[in-house]
Amino acid sequence: AEIPGFATAAPYFKQRGLHLAGVVRRMAGDLVGAAELQKQALEALPDSPIHAFQRARVHAELARLALERAEHEQALALLDGPPAQTMLSDPIAPESADWLLTRGRALLALGRREQALATVLRAAAFWRDFAPQSRSAGEAAFWLGRSYAELGRASDAKRAYARAVEILAHSPLPSDAGLRQRARRALLAQP
């Protein structure tokens, strides 16, 4: 017997599995495998309005991967394309905050410091309110510190880096241990 609605939902479940597997690969350091899984996730979804949010989520992950490869323009293009409006239409979702953080990182890498700070501030504020001790809050605090440091705001940078070190100390992820070390070094380097 056919399950009602399954034919419509099946692409979502396939895409979601591929997307999450790609996120895990990225966090394990396999950027090539992660990118391949994200591309498969995009291919698994029909190009329809019903799947716009899922497509935007994959675009955001592809942008993170582009940042890891220092392809900053490509990352920003992925974030500023059609999926952008989908992410910005729901400002309270964790995915939207992650999207904002990734966009802020791309802007910072491209030297657009003021825009980066404004964008990262929105992401950090979301995580501070939604899940203040989560690894995402720690990551947002690190990039907030980085944004402040780039603008010469040393005392703000110190506070953000200290928060990142404190939060990321509790994360079991190896990638977060590296980010925590970077935050600690940056904290000590501030005047």
Disulfide bonds with the S-S distance in Angstrom:
none
